[in-house]
Amino acid sequence: MSRDPLDDFIERPTGEAMWRGWKQHCPQCGQGRMYGRYLKVNEACTNCGLELAGHRADDAPPYFTILIVAHIVVPLMLMFEQRLQPPEWQHMVLWPPLTVLLCLWLLPRIKGTLIGLQWARRMHGFGSEPH
């Protein structure tokens, strides 16, 4: 597919691209699926043909996922302990599964959001090639 040189001057809406990524859709068209499997990014969008394989989210999605989940789980855990003072086994039954489920739910959404940001800002494979 030939590349249009005017693409470098077309504004890419950052917020919209990130929201499309959050929904795990193509950041360009918002229609095609971003993932073929849980976290495996498709080579290209099935709707508009945008090449998705060039992204470099690397360690950022797990980092942000852990940061967000910790800020949700730890305050809940502390409030639970202070208000109800439950036995330790209740903590062990409640918090590990909740933490794992939140991480599994958030991780693909955060990765998609970062891929949307990279596309909107022409970063890591989504920018213009050297002329």
Backbone as a chain_set.jsonl record, in Angstrom:
{"seq": "MSRDPLDDFIERPTGEAMWRGWKQHCPQCGQGRMYGRYLKVNEACTNCGLELAGHRADDAPPYFTILIVAHIVVPLMLMFEQRLQPPEWQHMVLWPPLTVLLCLWLLPRIKGTLIGLQWARRMHGFGSEPH", "coords": {"N": [[0.85, -1.18, 0.0], [0.664, 2.148, -0.928], [1.967, 5.107, 0.542], [0.511, 8.145, 1.557], [1.979, 11.283, 1.233], [0.858, 13.516, 2.457], [-0.23, 12.622, 4.783], [1.365, 13.148, 6.979], [0.653, 15.654, 7.821], [-1.935, 15.647, 8.636], [-4.083, 16.017, 11.315], [-4.247, 13.904, 14.111], [-6.643, 12.849, 16.27], [-5.991, 12.732, 19.614], [-7.369, 12.043, 22.07], [-9.641, 10.679, 21.093], [-8.427, 8.568, 19.708], [-7.175, 7.249, 21.828], [-9.43, 6.496, 23.33], [-10.647, 4.749, 21.521], [-8.672, 2.802, 21.507], [-8.871, 1.973, 24.193], [-11.31, 0.693, 24.028], [-10.456, -1.424, 22.611], [-10.229, -1.303, 19.868], [-9.298, -0.419, 16.496], [-7.137, 2.386, 16.373], [-7.319, 4.241, 14.345], [-9.676, 3.925, 12.66], [-11.615, 2.942, 14.382], [-13.174, 0.713, 14.101], [-12.146, -1.906, 13.356], [-10.853, -4.827, 15.066], [-8.397, -4.674, 17.611], [-6.914, -6.692, 18.799], [-5.974, -10.075, 18.143], [-5.868, -12.194, 19.797], [-5.835, -12.513, 23.395], [-3.761, -10.532, 24.315], [-2.386, -10.249, 21.984], [-1.512, -8.306, 19.415], [-3.114, -7.546, 16.37], [-1.756, -7.887, 13.057], [-2.581, -5.998, 11.164], [-5.272, -3.641, 10.802], [-8.453, -4.989, 10.242], [-10.43, -3.581, 9.041], [-9.637, -0.932, 8.066], [-7.022, -1.299, 7.303], [-4.78, -0.287, 8.627], [-1.489, -0.616, 9.69], [-0.715, -2.347, 12.494], [1.264, -3.671, 13.757], [3.641, -2.358, 14.371], [3.719, -1.147, 16.844], [5.016, -0.201, 20.105], [4.485, -0.899, 22.968], [5.564, -2.239, 25.109], [6.746, -2.449, 28.394], [5.063, -0.648, 29.606], [2.136, -0.967, 29.741], [1.734, -3.15, 31.717], [2.941, -1.884, 33.927], [1.338, 0.46, 34.364], [-1.077, -0.819, 34.806], [-0.616, -2.27, 37.205], [-0.116, -0.096, 38.878], [-2.62, 1.253, 38.878], [-4.403, -0.771, 39.776], [-3.35, -1.3, 42.311], [-3.906, 1.133, 43.554], [-6.598, 0.926, 43.762], [-7.198, -1.504, 45.107], [-5.686, -1.532, 47.554], [-6.645, 0.719, 49.207], [-9.321, -0.197, 49.507], [-8.884, -2.595, 50.845], [-7.758, -1.665, 53.246], [-9.904, -0.129, 54.276], [-11.794, -2.15, 54.609], [-10.535, -3.713, 56.552], [-10.317, -1.876, 58.701], [-12.991, -1.176, 59.257], [-14.474, -3.599, 59.55], [-12.818, -5.507, 60.69], [-12.032, -8.231, 59.909], [-11.309, -11.825, 60.015], [-8.065, -13.112, 59.048], [-8.22, -15.025, 56.989], [-10.385, -14.247, 55.458], [-9.454, -11.997, 54.156], [-7.535, -13.249, 52.549], [-9.125, -14.75, 50.896], [-10.629, -12.88, 49.532], [-9.034, -10.632, 48.409], [-6.742, -11.492, 46.692], [-8.051, -12.862, 44.398], [-9.671, -10.707, 43.47], [-7.727, -8.81, 42.808], [-6.299, -10.133, 40.743], [-8.361, -10.474, 38.819], [-9.038, -7.767, 38.269], [-6.586, -6.906, 37.177], [-6.394, -8.589, 34.892], [-8.61, -7.673, 33.466], [-8.077, -4.942, 33.081], [-5.534, -4.782, 31.783], [-5.473, -5.37, 28.818], [-6.989, -3.185, 27.979], [-5.594, -0.939, 28.857], [-3.22, -1.321, 27.437], [-4.238, -1.074, 24.833], [-5.072, 1.605, 24.956], [-2.592, 2.904, 25.201], [-1.444, 2.168, 22.757], [-3.2, 3.517, 21.069], [-2.526, 6.157, 21.808], [0.142, 6.209, 20.909], [-0.289, 5.928, 18.149], [-1.743, 8.285, 17.586], [0.148, 10.245, 18.177], [2.106, 9.653, 16.418], [4.171, 7.814, 17.059], [6.696, 5.272, 17.53], [6.631, 3.388, 15.17], [4.269, 4.234, 14.063], [4.608, 6.589, 12.84], [5.931, 8.912, 10.407], [7.933, 7.68, 7.764], [11.497, 7.937, 7.296], [12.556, 10.391, 4.955]], "CA": [[0.0, 0.0, 0.0], [1.478, 3.363, -0.981], [1.728, 6.048, 1.622], [0.238, 9.512, 1.126], [2.858, 12.197, 1.952], [0.073, 14.487, 3.214], [-0.604, 12.027, 6.072], [2.164, 13.751, 8.043], [0.082, 16.94, 8.208], [-3.305, 15.455, 9.095], [-4.142, 15.884, 12.774], [-4.832, 12.676, 14.636], [-7.219, 13.199, 17.574], [-5.393, 11.901, 20.656], [-8.383, 11.502, 22.974], [-10.469, 9.711, 20.372], [-7.589, 7.394, 19.439], [-6.985, 6.543, 23.097], [-10.707, 5.885, 23.68], [-10.799, 3.589, 20.637], [-7.756, 1.793, 22.03], [-9.468, 1.454, 25.422], [-12.353, -0.236, 23.603], [-9.729, -2.472, 21.906], [-10.488, -1.154, 18.442], [-8.271, 0.292, 15.73], [-7.136, 3.81, 16.738], [-7.587, 5.081, 13.174], [-11.069, 3.873, 12.198], [-12.499, 2.596, 15.482], [-14.032, -0.419, 13.733], [-11.44, -3.187, 13.398], [-10.391, -5.297, 16.367], [-6.967, -4.467, 17.822], [-6.269, -7.937, 19.205], [-6.418, -11.351, 17.618], [-6.006, -12.969, 21.026], [-5.918, -11.671, 24.595], [-2.878, -9.363, 24.204], [-1.668, -10.337, 20.709], [-1.997, -7.267, 18.503], [-3.23, -7.949, 14.967], [-0.77, -7.291, 12.15], [-3.199, -4.821, 10.559], [-6.706, -3.501, 11.027], [-9.238, -5.69, 9.227], [-11.362, -2.636, 8.423], [-8.995, 0.148, 7.298], [-5.701, -1.716, 6.847], [-3.694, 0.328, 9.379], [-0.528, -1.573, 10.217], [-0.679, -2.243, 13.951], [2.378, -4.469, 14.284], [4.794, -1.53, 14.704], [3.603, -0.513, 18.155], [6.001, -0.569, 21.119], [3.942, -0.602, 24.296], [6.547, -2.866, 25.99], [6.429, -2.647, 29.806], [4.184, 0.398, 30.126], [0.809, -1.435, 30.166], [1.737, -3.796, 33.041], [3.276, -0.902, 34.955], [0.154, 1.268, 34.653], [-2.095, -1.719, 35.362], [-0.27, -2.499, 38.61], [-0.299, 1.176, 39.579], [-4.049, 1.523, 39.035], [-5.017, -1.803, 40.62], [-2.892, -1.08, 43.688], [-4.619, 2.288, 44.106], [-7.98, 0.513, 44.009], [-7.277, -2.609, 46.065], [-5.121, -1.221, 48.871], [-7.601, 1.465, 50.037], [-10.452, -1.063, 49.848], [-8.404, -3.537, 51.843], [-7.615, -0.941, 54.507], [-11.241, 0.198, 54.785], [-12.379, -3.426, 55.031], [-9.885, -4.088, 57.809], [-10.636, -0.927, 59.774], [-14.419, -1.151, 59.592], [-15.044, -4.894, 59.923], [-11.794, -6.298, 61.367], [-12.311, -9.64, 59.615], [-10.163, -12.721, 60.174], [-7.122, -13.058, 57.919], [-8.622, -15.882, 55.883], [-11.29, -13.496, 54.583], [-8.587, -11.189, 53.287], [-6.888, -14.147, 51.588], [-10.139, -15.223, 49.951], [-11.184, -11.748, 48.777], [-8.151, -9.706, 47.696], [-6.0, -12.033, 45.535], [-8.858, -12.994, 43.179], [-10.074, -9.387, 42.983], [-6.538, -8.204, 42.191], [-6.041, -10.819, 39.474], [-9.43, -10.138, 37.872], [-8.863, -6.37, 37.842], [-5.411, -6.845, 36.289], [-6.731, -9.216, 33.611], [-9.571, -6.837, 32.764], [-7.49, -3.646, 32.719], [-4.315, -4.853, 30.973], [-5.655, -5.128, 27.379], [-7.547, -1.847, 27.762], [-4.503, 0.027, 29.017], [-2.33, -1.503, 26.287], [-4.921, -0.457, 23.694], [-5.017, 3.059, 25.138], [-1.227, 3.349, 24.876], [-1.271, 2.03, 21.303], [-3.926, 4.651, 20.5], [-1.691, 7.345, 22.023], [1.281, 6.124, 19.993], [-0.754, 6.199, 16.793], [-2.121, 9.698, 17.482], [1.359, 11.061, 18.263], [3.046, 9.149, 15.402], [5.313, 7.254, 17.783], [7.01, 3.835, 17.516], [6.086, 2.645, 14.051], [3.056, 4.867, 13.533], [4.97, 7.904, 12.308], [6.377, 8.975, 9.027], [9.219, 7.087, 7.48], [12.48, 8.928, 6.87], [12.489, 10.732, 3.524]], "C": [[0.894, 1.24, 0.0], [1.017, 4.346, 0.087], [1.53, 7.442, 1.058], [1.133, 10.462, 1.916], [2.101, 13.25, 2.773], [-0.371, 13.94, 4.573], [0.154, 12.651, 7.233], [1.537, 15.039, 8.579], [-1.362, 16.83, 8.717], [-3.279, 15.229, 10.605], [-4.827, 14.58, 13.147], [-5.348, 12.984, 16.041], [-6.759, 12.228, 18.672], [-6.447, 11.258, 21.545], [-9.232, 10.431, 22.323], [-9.689, 8.428, 20.091], [-7.381, 6.572, 20.711], [-8.282, 5.852, 23.529], [-10.964, 4.651, 22.813], [-9.886, 2.456, 21.093], [-8.285, 1.167, 23.301], [-10.539, 0.413, 25.084], [-11.786, -1.401, 22.79], [-10.066, -2.511, 20.416], [-9.334, -0.394, 17.796], [-8.303, 1.783, 16.09], [-7.478, 4.73, 15.571], [-9.068, 5.097, 12.805], [-12.066, 3.56, 13.311], [-13.381, 1.394, 15.212], [-13.333, -1.768, 13.904], [-10.97, -3.54, 14.798], [-8.87, -5.135, 16.462], [-6.248, -5.784, 18.094], [-6.864, -9.136, 18.483], [-6.644, -12.337, 18.743], [-5.921, -11.998, 22.186], [-5.057, -10.414, 24.518], [-2.087, -9.34, 22.897], [-2.282, -9.353, 19.717], [-2.031, -7.814, 17.081], [-2.159, -7.26, 14.132], [-1.302, -5.993, 11.549], [-4.685, -4.813, 10.887], [-7.46, -4.191, 9.895], [-10.192, -4.759, 8.492], [-10.649, -1.621, 7.528], [-7.591, -0.192, 6.82], [-4.534, -1.084, 7.584], [-2.777, -0.75, 9.924], [-0.379, -1.34, 11.717], [0.555, -2.9, 14.552], [3.561, -3.622, 14.74], [4.772, -0.91, 16.084], [4.706, -1.002, 19.088], [5.469, -0.179, 22.494], [4.866, -1.144, 25.384], [6.046, -3.027, 27.424], [5.455, -1.622, 30.374], [2.804, -0.13, 30.54], [0.815, -2.194, 31.503], [2.043, -2.818, 34.172], [2.041, -0.091, 35.349], [-0.972, 0.42, 35.25], [-1.844, -1.949, 36.844], [-0.504, -1.229, 39.43], [-1.78, 1.437, 39.867], [-4.697, 0.509, 39.981], [-4.599, -1.622, 42.077], [-3.629, 0.089, 44.331], [-6.107, 2.004, 44.319], [-8.037, -0.479, 45.172], [-6.785, -2.219, 47.459], [-6.072, -0.364, 49.718], [-8.83, 0.632, 50.434], [-10.079, -2.043, 50.956], [-8.296, -2.866, 53.219], [-8.972, -0.578, 55.112], [-11.936, -1.053, 55.319], [-11.829, -3.842, 56.394], [-10.312, -3.162, 58.959], [-12.099, -0.985, 60.204], [-14.925, -2.478, 60.146], [-14.103, -5.777, 60.742], [-12.03, -7.803, 61.171], [-11.097, -10.524, 59.933], [-9.307, -12.714, 58.895], [-7.56, -13.906, 56.735], [-9.584, -15.172, 54.937], [-10.517, -12.57, 53.651], [-7.99, -12.068, 52.193], [-7.864, -14.662, 50.529], [-10.594, -14.09, 49.03], [-10.169, -11.038, 47.879], [-7.334, -10.317, 46.561], [-6.864, -12.238, 44.288], [-9.298, -11.645, 42.599], [-8.912, -8.703, 42.255], [-6.26, -8.822, 40.828], [-7.092, -10.45, 38.434], [-9.322, -8.699, 37.363], [-7.688, -6.236, 36.873], [-5.733, -7.424, 34.912], [-7.711, -8.381, 32.803], [-8.928, -5.548, 32.256], [-6.345, -3.745, 31.708], [-4.546, -4.658, 29.469], [-6.213, -3.739, 27.076], [-6.466, -0.77, 27.879], [-3.519, -0.098, 27.866], [-2.948, -0.868, 25.048], [-4.898, 1.054, 23.754], [-3.643, 3.598, 24.774], [-0.931, 3.213, 23.389], [-2.008, 3.162, 20.59], [-3.154, 5.949, 20.644], [-0.501, 7.354, 21.066], [0.861, 6.432, 18.566], [-1.045, 7.698, 16.623], [-0.895, 10.607, 17.463], [2.456, 10.62, 17.298], [4.337, 8.61, 16.035], [5.491, 5.777, 17.435], [6.321, 3.068, 16.393], [4.841, 3.235, 13.454], [3.352, 6.227, 12.907], [5.371, 7.822, 10.856], [7.732, 8.305, 8.885], [10.207, 8.169, 7.087], [12.434, 9.139, 5.372], [13.854, 10.697, 2.91]], "O": [[1.784, 1.363, 0.842], [-0.152, 4.395, 0.468], [2.282, 7.879, 0.186], [1.073, 10.468, 3.146], [2.673, 13.819, 3.703], [-0.836, 14.699, 5.423], [-0.353, 12.685, 8.354], [1.865, 15.466, 9.686], [-1.936, 17.818, 9.175], [-2.555, 14.37, 11.108], [-5.849, 14.207, 12.573], [-4.561, 13.346, 16.916], [-7.105, 11.047, 18.65], [-6.418, 10.045, 21.753], [-9.51, 9.395, 22.927], [-10.229, 7.329, 20.222], [-7.409, 5.342, 20.671], [-8.237, 4.734, 24.043], [-11.44, 3.63, 23.308], [-10.277, 1.289, 21.07], [-8.169, -0.045, 23.484], [-10.662, -0.61, 25.757], [-12.534, -2.264, 22.331], [-10.171, -3.571, 19.799], [-8.502, 0.197, 18.484], [-9.376, 2.385, 16.111], [-7.881, 5.874, 15.782], [-9.654, 6.168, 12.654], [-13.247, 3.885, 13.187], [-14.256, 1.082, 16.02], [-13.881, -2.673, 14.534], [-10.719, -2.657, 15.618], [-8.149, -5.424, 15.507], [-5.108, -5.972, 17.67], [-8.069, -9.213, 18.244], [-7.508, -13.209, 18.655], [-5.935, -10.784, 21.981], [-5.591, -9.312, 24.647], [-1.208, -8.496, 22.723], [-3.404, -9.535, 19.244], [-1.087, -8.469, 16.64], [-1.709, -6.166, 14.473], [-0.572, -5.008, 11.436], [-5.273, -5.846, 11.207], [-7.14, -3.997, 8.723], [-10.708, -5.113, 7.432], [-11.012, -1.463, 6.362], [-7.021, 0.544, 6.014], [-3.386, -1.32, 7.206], [-3.242, -1.7, 10.554], [0.032, -0.264, 12.15], [0.855, -2.702, 15.73], [4.425, -4.138, 15.45], [5.715, -0.214, 16.461], [5.263, -2.082, 18.89], [5.957, 0.771, 23.106], [4.943, -0.568, 26.469], [5.025, -3.677, 27.648], [5.063, -1.734, 31.535], [2.332, 0.234, 31.618], [-0.027, -1.909, 32.355], [1.465, -2.918, 35.255], [1.731, 0.031, 36.534], [-1.728, 0.892, 36.099], [-2.764, -1.834, 37.654], [-1.029, -1.288, 40.542], [-2.14, 1.804, 40.985], [-5.45, 0.886, 40.879], [-5.421, -1.779, 42.979], [-3.943, 0.044, 45.521], [-6.793, 2.774, 44.991], [-8.824, -0.312, 46.104], [-7.43, -2.56, 48.45], [-6.289, -0.707, 50.881], [-9.32, 0.741, 51.558], [-10.856, -2.287, 51.879], [-8.699, -3.442, 54.23], [-9.168, -0.705, 56.32], [-12.588, -1.01, 56.362], [-12.577, -4.269, 57.273], [-10.628, -3.626, 60.055], [-12.404, -0.855, 61.39], [-15.708, -2.499, 61.096], [-14.557, -6.7, 61.418], [-12.204, -8.547, 62.136], [-9.987, -10.018, 60.1], [-9.776, -12.355, 57.816], [-7.299, -13.541, 55.589], [-9.6, -15.462, 53.74], [-10.892, -12.387, 52.493], [-7.948, -11.665, 51.031], [-7.469, -14.97, 49.405], [-10.909, -14.331, 47.865], [-10.432, -10.863, 46.689], [-7.238, -9.682, 45.511], [-6.453, -11.827, 43.203], [-9.298, -11.46, 41.382], [-9.106, -8.09, 41.205], [-6.012, -8.103, 39.86], [-6.752, -10.146, 37.29], [-9.493, -8.443, 36.172], [-7.786, -5.534, 35.866], [-5.392, -6.83, 33.889], [-7.65, -8.381, 31.574], [-9.2, -5.113, 31.137], [-6.205, -2.866, 30.857], [-3.856, -3.828, 28.876], [-5.93, -3.18, 26.016], [-6.432, 0.182, 27.099], [-3.028, 0.913, 27.364], [-2.252, -0.194, 24.289], [-4.725, 1.719, 22.733], [-3.534, 4.631, 24.114], [-0.238, 4.055, 22.818], [-1.5, 3.71, 19.612], [-3.122, 6.758, 19.717], [-0.177, 8.388, 20.481], [1.58, 7.125, 17.847], [-0.638, 8.303, 15.631], [-0.907, 11.64, 16.794], [3.578, 11.125, 17.337], [5.442, 8.922, 15.591], [4.521, 5.107, 17.08], [5.505, 2.186, 16.658], [4.39, 2.766, 12.409], [2.434, 6.934, 12.492], [5.178, 6.812, 10.18], [8.568, 8.365, 9.786], [9.8, 9.22, 6.593], [12.291, 8.187, 4.605], [14.0, 10.955, 1.715]]}, "num_chains": 1, "name": "protein.A"}
